[in-house]
Amino acid sequence: MIHFNRPCMTGRETDYIRQAVESGKLSGNGEFTHRCQDFFQQRYGFRKCLLTTSCTDALEMAALLTGVGPGDEVIVPSYTFVSSALAFVRCGATIVFADSCSDQPNLDAEKIESLITPRTKVIVPVHYAGCACDMGRIMAIAEKHNLLVVEDAAQAVDSWYKPKAKDEAEERSVHSSTSTSHFNSSRPLGGIGHLAAFSFHETKNITAGGEGGMLVINDERFIRRAEIIWEKGTNRAEFFRGEVNKYGWVDTGSSFLPAEINAAYLWAQLENLDKIQSERKRIWQRYDDELKGMQAAGLKGLRGVTFPVIPDHATNNAHMYYLLFPDLAKRTDFIAKMKARDILTVFHYLPLHSSDFYRNSCRGHYPLSSILYQLPNCSRYADTLVRLPLYYALGDDQDRVLAAAKEALA
Ligand SMILES: *Cc1c(COP(=O)(O)O)cnc(C)c1O
């Protein structure tokens, strides 16, 4: 059996977990947590990083920090994981779903402005497959309409947005003459929006031992409150830095910080991030080369199948490799044939805009007949996208996946 995913292990994870155990300090915000946070701050220039127990939690912190509440609207792509929307639903906000691009699943920046109303407060770009949304355009729209941007960078570790000359010109026309362009060089994903959330779940490129995440605070205004929300609504972080002589309850919050065991696992992965990324990229490229080769050679089942598109403004962090079938029946057939050969391939997401929970409980005042619920690109990806096994330890098993795909598609 070839699994769809295997959690990444590089060698020193259990050593570091033992070190954490032997240090006698296992609760959160300890030595390994600091090492991981500093790593991201230094390598990517993120202003402030806080490890969390999941990306879902980091998104909940972000939603609390934006201050949205009943009556406010948040623009989220429908083709995403539940958590991107759920965090804002828990604050009582109305979700307005946006469609994906026609050539790749990221939200279509060109359609955002038509969804903005006087109640809109936040845009949540999700960097699907670690591939950058059109952040130049999205930040310009946010600035023009005074909105906050929360990047769902769950899949986007070690990936960049590269500006096009056109975006810089657009930026200059939108920004006032005194503000400097944010986009005269490449920017790491998670370092662009006011806030961003990463996932270290076992299905992502790197993991904090199964579950984990991180909130990135790029906008200074949110740093102090983020630390308080992170530590159960107390100013404990300030106390430990010696900035106050006692700590107490000062705001809302929860226990969002992970235990040191999780941070220790993550630290082992961060030490090997370049190695992990180059191996994933090697696997990704081999899928792309060989499958495109099979299509060029006329393999019947690949007729009409398309491959991942990486826009010019994006880099590829090899988070996933997917195929897009011409229709649902052909995808279903492929998954079944691969399964018969003991290889697990998976599809996702069910469009959030057509979920029962959204329709019944959190669509605000928008009637079901609204044009807002017609998101043809999202629905097409939900029906036709399939992901192939891609993980650090896949190794020679990729031969079997490709051989099985060749048979299944013959
Ligand atoms: C995985 C994922 C999440 C949730 O991450 P957890 O760490 O499991 O909470 C959120 N958004 C997207 C786009 C994801 O892929």
The ligand as an ORCA input file, in Angstrom:
! r2SCAN-3c Opt
* xyz 0 1
  C      -4.273     22.346      6.538
  C      -4.986     23.614      6.313
  C      -5.578     24.344      7.360
  C      -5.692     23.811      8.755
  O      -4.484     23.532      9.351
  P      -4.459     22.797     10.797
  O      -3.038     23.011     11.225
  O      -4.804     21.373     10.567
  O      -5.415     23.503     11.678
  C      -6.156     25.559      7.079
  N      -6.183     26.059      5.836
  C      -5.645     25.381      4.803
  C      -5.679     25.991      3.438
  C      -5.040     24.137      5.001
  O      -4.519     23.477      3.963
*
